[in-house]
Amino acid sequence: MEASVKTGLPKIDIHDLRYTGNTFASATGATLKKPMTRAGHSSTEAACRKIKGPGRESSSGPGVCGSSDSCPEPGLRVGNKLSSRKARWHDHRMDLVASLPAFVVAVVLISASPGPAMALIFRRAALRGFTGAVPTVLGLEAGLYVWALCAAGGLAALVAASEVAFVVLRVIGGLFLLYLGVKAWRTAWRSRGAEVTPEVVEEAPSRSARGWWAAFGEGIVVMLANPKAAVFMIAFYPQFVPSNRPLFTTTALLALAQVAIETALYLTLAAVVGRAGAWFRRPVIRRRLEAVSGAVLIALGLRVATSTH
């Protein structure tokens, strides 16, 4: 069956046409110009697609409708690229979401483990109440987030790899914990035999701006001066960052999640301990708590100062 195109030229068999850029050439030498439509696609190509039909097989060679080049589908390639990008973005997001339950469990277990942060929060909440422990918690979490960003940016790896930087940080962190422990011992020693009014001890430091920033500074220094935090960040976060996700952005988001989880847990601990604050602030109990917490801080300081990679 022959199909012809009315162009004012002699009758041409459509199967003899060969596409040569902007013209169609037949075996007889006659040529047809390729008229363009407003959309930028030739009307001849539209006719080609109509002639081809759903059941017609492509002919071999460069004939009309014989290849994808002769009848391109406008926007098909762009649509495929957008679809593949959406699919990759969806896969990346699902990989990150799938790792969140394990991440949350790990953060909860790490937060509940005893250490300098736990000892500091417990002491502040017992002696200063819930409001006195809030700046300490915020300082600790601010230091943790700084370490997380340093780990994402590669600075924590440099600290962990540098023997000098590691020793300097561990000495500073150990000495600061020793200072806090000795300070607690001195308080316990000075309060021997003295009937200290609990309300006076609780209110003055926690209500003043100076006391708030001092507690915040204690928390941030304890966290930043601990080189083990740098080593921990380097080993911890890469386990939950998918290989096809940006390292810095994903680590920053995971660190925000860890800060939120730990803040909630530590504030809950401070609230529970603070409810028993009246009992903890009894003169005898206070002295014993200061002595015990001082011993714990000194032991932690010695451990940090003598720690290795």
WOLIN-V341116 format. One record per run of one state. SS is the DSSP state (H for helix, E for strand, L for the rest). FROM is the first residue (numbers start at 1). TO is the last residue. If there is no record, write none. Layout:
ss->(SS:SS)
from->(FROM:FROM)
to->(TO:TO)
//
This chain:
ss->(L:H:L:E:L:E:L:E:L:E:L:E:H:L:E:L:H:L:H:L:H:L:H:L:H:L:H:L:H:L:H:L:H:L:H:L)
from->(1:14:17:18:21:23:26:31:34:36:37:42:43:53:63:64:76:113:116:154:155:162:163:191:198:208:209:225:227:241:247:276:277:281:283:306)
to->(13:16:17:20:22:25:30:33:35:36:41:42:52:62:63:75:112:115:153:154:161:162:190:197:207:208:224:226:240:246:275:276:280:282:305:309)
//
